[in-house]
Amino acid sequence: MAEPKEKSHNDQKPKPRVRPIVRLGIFLVSHSFLVSVVCCTSGVLALFLLPVLAKNTYISENALMPGSASPMLSNQHVLDGNRLVKDLTNSNLKSSETGIESHKIIAQYMLDLGAEVSFHKFHPQMNQFHPLHFFSSPDSGKIQENYSCSSYGINTVGIIRAPRGDGKEAIVLVTPYNALKSGFGEALSLGIAYSVFSLLTQVTWLAKDIIWLVADSQFGEYAAVSAWLREYQTPKFSSLSTLNSEMCPDINNLFEIKVHSVAGSKFSNSFRRAGTMAAALVLKVRDQGEQFEDTISIYAEASNGQMPNLDLINVVNYLAVHRQGLRVNVEKLRSLLNSSWLKSLGEIFESLAKVAKTLNPKCKFGIPATEYVEGTATLASSLYYQALGVPTGPHGAFRDYQVDAITLEISPKFSLDKVWRNDILLRGGRLIEGVIRSVNNLLEKFHQSFFLYLLTSPSKFVSVGVYMIAFALLIAPLPMVAASLYVDANSSSNFLKGDSSTPSAITDAAEHGITIRSWKWLNSAKLVFIVHLWGAIVSLLPYFICQIPDCSPMTSFVIWVLLSILSLLILNSVLASPLACVKASQEKEWALVKSVTISSMFIGLGLMSVINFATAEIGALLMVPMCLLAQPLKLDLRAGTLRSCCRIICNLVLGHIAFPPAAFFLLKGMLEGFGSANVGDFWMWVESLWAWNSATYLFIGLLRSGSNPLMIESIQVPLMDRVGACE
Amino acid sequence: MSLLRRPLLVLILVVTSQFLQLWIAFGSVNEEGQRQEEFYEELLLKPLPDRKVLTHFHFQSSAPLTSNGRHHHLFPKAISQLVQKFRVKEMELSFTQGRWNYESWGGFDSIPSSNAKPPGVELWAVFDVPQYLIDSLWKNLTHTLSGLFCASINFLESSTAYSAPEWSFPPASGNLRYGTLPREAVCTENLTPWLKLLPCRDKAGISMLLDRPSIYRGFYHSQRLHLTSTESGSEGMDPGIVLEQTLTVVLQPNSQRASLARASEKHIQPSWSLSSIFGKQVSGKCVLAETSNVYLLLDRGLVAELKQLHKENGKSAEKVLTSENFWTNPCFELSAKPDRIFIEESSLLSKNSSVLYKFEVEKYSEFEPFDLGLTWKIPVVWLCQQAPLHASRFLMGSGNERGAIAISLKSTQSSEGFMGANSDHERCELRVDVFQVVPWYVKVYFHSLQVFVDQQPKAVSDIIEKIHVSPSKDKVSPGVMELVLKLPCSVSSAALTIEFDKGFLRIDEYPPDANQGFDIPSAIVSFPNYHASMVFLGNDSLNKSPLLSKFKCLLCILDHCLMHYEGVLLRRRDFLKTKPPRKLVGYFCCCQSCQRSLEVRVKVRIEMYADQVEGAGKRSVKERLNGNSFHNSIPRRQTTGKRQRQDEKWEHDLYHDDVPHVSYRTTDARDLRLKLQRKSLQQVSQSGRGALSGVRDLREKLSGTMNPWPVNADPPKLKSDLTKPTRRSVTVETSEPEPKKAATTEAKKKAQQKADASVEGFLQSLGLEKYAITFQVEEVDMTALVHMTDDDLKALGIPMGPRKKIILALE
């Protein structure tokens, strides 16, 4: 408090009245160390408090009215569904070579209901790395010339037109199905979908068309759904190499379905569309039930941390719990469930809540410790999957087209014998019916409820307004530290200058010097920019590396590392060499570099929090302490005190943790044990990231390596020392 | 005549006294020997391949234009007034719910070609007036219709909502206006006024079947009103108005049998009867109708299938459907004996012909009601005739980036047969017309039009023969695109794409439920070369049936090209920041609804009883309100006093600023009109052109209906105006202001205290309203102004030009 005031006293005698906000700023900047410690700890604490602060979900859109109508799905429909399941499992036994037979069966069943049926042939698209396509919507894909007959998938699509609707909107129901090696679960999910579908052909309340997509999952569930969506949303009219049905006898075979139904059903091999998609449900049934209860798991995370509207999850949750008596589950990090420190933290919060309650009986703060642990585990997985930016299921493909979608996975209680099967068919079918009916009620698109949230349990969420506080606290010290560093660098040089120069120095020259000095940060900015450039190059390198044919993950990783180091050295020699010859005080230079780095970090984190909050949060957790603690090793070594020793250790540890591969191994080791970790794994992980066009990859590439100037600097400072000595 | 009247006398005892009166009136017209008003009622039933039944009601009433002055016996007076007032040459209004399923209900008959309509309301009208008057007439017409049919057709008034297609609609180029309301919900409120136009309402005759719940339970229903007026001397047709009212309903008969025995009889078509699908029966015809018939149509595909079945059974195929013992037909059974059976003249195009059974309702009475039933005995599967190409339209792209509208055309298998029509040409071509309107907030880049034929990109000039594009103007007019494509006959698929951008809307331009998205109106895809014709063999008795003559003349005239209305597209907008707060939304909503009802009520009254200021472009509600009170000038105050007060109350509630309020209230209509007349007169005399006299004539014509309409003083003069609009010379007109001047002096006396307002109006009429304040300062009223000389005006400080104008206008 006193120091800056004194300084301002010294600088200008007629001191104008400083506005309080400026004074507060000056105060914070001058006490940046204390402030940053307080802010960071409170930021981390706030993050751990989030499960406690979570609110109960509620259905925000009135039009949804879940469960207000009694379910119409009867045993008759269940029997129909069962028939399909039986036929499918039989046909699997008969001809397992090609999946054609089972596609035919499904199509025939749909036709008998009076639906419009079409097949959609697709080729699985290679996951390709598009350096510039991270934030754009998916394009219609690259045309590949060398399609062969063997590598295609067939989606079966059935559409029910709403009897009196105007066909503007549609609801999509997706069941992944691998005709070649389908488990019983997949057949059962088809049975559930079929029973709902057969009900929906008879009802009069439909206002939106229903699309049932049986996605051929032999190339992965996501690939099939995204191929269909691509055709639906951005079709290519001029396909040079369309799949010629003459060339592939199998497909010809497929279209010889006998239409012998009077129900006015239509079969065509052209692509069929309904209107704008209002919502999509992906339905899966897990083969092995290991739960004590019939459970339904909800997967919601789509690419780049996008989430479907909370109302959709709410409707499913409400109907499953209150109508069908299913237990609803969201993904959680299992390893956290047993951690004792979390449990004790939960107990602390619980006891705190008790204390608060004795003080103020109205206070409804705090949750039981076990609930806290579960909430934290769910929150952590929620954060992790959002941060990863990789969709957790086929629903992710819909989110790319701004369609709200979730994946529901039903895991039945026991082995699926006859009785239980019917039970699951009935309850699952009624759940799907209820959700479709609710969405059908919607006049507007989903917009009432949250899009930015973290789940702590199926019925509890943390909204953007709450979780942003933790993040804001975490990154708040960054600008202050940057400012104080900048001020320090300037003032100390000022002081030095005043010392060295003769007292007869003209004020003009001093002013001139000040202007030069005030632009000195540009040098540091240049350094930071170079390092960022290096980061960009490093993150683009894999694109070229993966062009090399026949490369194991291990070798490509090694190539990557070598190339990265090489590029760093080149960059350093080409661009950074003039920097090395600056004969300024190293410490001062260091402070400026740190200040610029921290401010660029702040900007980067702030921007990322808008794009993908979870990534920014995790990034901030790792990097903010590193940024604040980083010091050149040499200076610390010189000092040799206990404090500086601690700082050296912290620096080294944090620097290594923040190095992406190291962080990856640490995380993996923590979750799965260190034995399974492998260098190649990291390459695979990175590959998956860019295959999904995850912005996280860019973030890691650019920002994380951008944060490395500090590390580099700490090595570089002694280097520069030597250079200085040479001269 | 007497023979005819005897059975009717029995009926007279049954029907109400109202009918008695009407009948007497009808008879009296007969005796006069004039060409009388006629009414026909018909019903067509057709089983559809997908277990549904198509019912098509067709009512036609016609009236000679100059029958009996303003009086009509059968023809709805509201319609004839509308035709006369707005000079409507042809008009079609349709209310539709549901989608016509082109694939399973057919796309090649006359019924889908003229009755398959886009969801919501569609209106087009051709006017018989000069170009520059059309827009104002259209606006007034929309308001009248919205009052008549209880629908928000008045939203078509705004210039952003309608368009003027050049040649997509054959009836008339240039004089046609077209507008749609894709989101209008259709309900009984719209059906009841439509039924009221029928002479028997829904109390007798075929229209008795119109049971509201069963109609609205249908999969598709479209009520249509088509109106043609021919003037004398044109095209050799009798002058008169023909009003065609059709109601097309697709219903699914609920068959109990299907539920009882699912497996065995699943494939049999459901049996139905009139009473089972409508819950009602026909008890005799509407006594006012000339003919009252019910037809059952078996289309070509079905007949061919039936013949095939017979052949398998080893019977002679030809006679089975037409022979006398048709109810022993092994395929189906009819519950009533048809009076006649017609077989379609087998055309060159297809060897199959459809069969038509005719039932005369006349023979049935209340004690023996007519209830046609069809019972299927064996499963039959057939296909409807398809249009040569199946069209679909969809939006491409997603999110807030650019998107594209794509229209894809796929050839249907059945089209080979029709290709023969053009085979004599060396290069077989299929002509396809595409008409698309896009709202202004969808910024279409017309240069980005791409055409793909058989999955190959083609140069636009190769495929498109004609193109007419009028780009949208922000907040003024929608974008219109009309295309004529020439596709090779062997085409299997074609696609058109055109890119668009999402326009920026101000916060108050969003609809109250903005998250619902915006509708892009249907595109119309038509195949003008294909005539959906059906010519039935039979004697001329068929000619009397308007419904069947419709079938017949399909070869010749205009509206027989197939129109495919593609489903309405929905565009979603994402609102992250621009969403108005909820409370505000509610406010907007309420505001809009009240505004709407206001507009409807006020406007309707204007149309029905009052005059309408010409040349006023788009007027705000406020103006309209005031305009209304302004036209309800003193003579009618007593009669409409109560409603007038309501109006004032609204005005008071809505508009607290009373400055324009007072000024409008105090304006004397006659003064203004007089001045206007004079002004135009002078212009005419100066320029010597006769063009403007037409305008004036029309204005007079319109003002003729200003009086409450039972007044009979006007018509003779009006008629002379009507018949000889162009022969009136300038000299005749110059003599006209004399009586009006007297009216002005009268008005002057009355309006002493309001004088300065009328000065203002006077100046406004000259376009010199900026000097109004000068006159106000000097307290010059109309009385003083008449006596003012050039010098006086100069003293006021009016420059030379305006001074001369004022003096010239005052003389």
Interface residues (C-beta under 8 A of the other chain):
Chain A: G114 S136 S137 R161 P163 R164 G165 D166 G167 K168 E169 T204 Q233 T234 P235 F237 S238 S239 T242 H260 S261 V262 A263 G264 S265 K266 S270 R273 G275 T276 D400 Y401 Q402 L443 E444 K445 H447
Chain B: L48 P49 D50 R51 K52 Q97 G98 R99 N101 E103 S104 P119 G120 P182 R217 G218 F219 Y220 K266 H267 I268 Q269 P379 V380 V381 S392 F394 L395 M396 G397 S398 G399 E401 A406 S408 K410 Q450 F452 Q455 Q456 P457 S493 A495 T497 D513 N515 Q516 G517 D519 G567 V568 L569 L570 R571 R572 D574 F575 K579
